[in-house]
Amino acid sequence: MKIDILWAAIVVIATTGAAHAQTPNLYTTNGGQTDFFSETPVENITAINKAGQCIINATTGEVVVRLNIKQFDFPNKLMQEHFNENYLESDKYPTAVFKGKINEKIDVSKDGSYDLTAPGTLTIHGVAKERTLKGKLDVKNGQLTLATDFDVALADHNIDVPKLVFVKIAQVIRVKNRYNLVPYQPKK
């Protein structure tokens, strides 16, 4: 509930700023996909979250991405349980969030492709780290597709892996995101 209020506040702030601009260039999704991959000689681990939330203000370049940690789906339910209870402690730290600002100007009025950089703050497991994420943004028929690919070091976010399973979990996790965004439509 607290997280939904936070997300609503982000939308209100974003739309308020956009209301003062000539064209409110807000784009959003609640169904973005984030995959992560852990590769070790002993075992590979993958998980998918298909409920990522993202807002991009194409006028200001502001971007916010939010993931509910418990919505990562694993091929093995025991892995999912360990991930949520032992490593990410998702009851205590239920979300991962990136808040940043895209450096490049985006022209959403015409189709095109943009290589992007977005400095900002990535918060995972309650630990915020300054990061500059790179990605690609495609504009087609008034819709946006955002794709990013980056690594997350577990140590950067105080995620401890017990020595017993240390060889099964990579210390650096590969993260891939693909979000299809549409113009924001306020509920009436």
Secondary structure, DSSP 4 states (H G I P E B T S, - for coil): -HHHHHHHHHHHHHHHHHHTSSS--EEEEEEEEEEEEEE-SS-EEEEEEEEEEEEEETTT-EEEEEEEGGG-B-SSHHHHHHIIIIIS-TTTS-EEEEEEE-SS---TTS-EEEEEEEEEEEEETTEEEEEEEEEEEEEETTEEEEEEEEEEEGGGGT----GGGGGGS-SEEEEEEEEEEEE-----
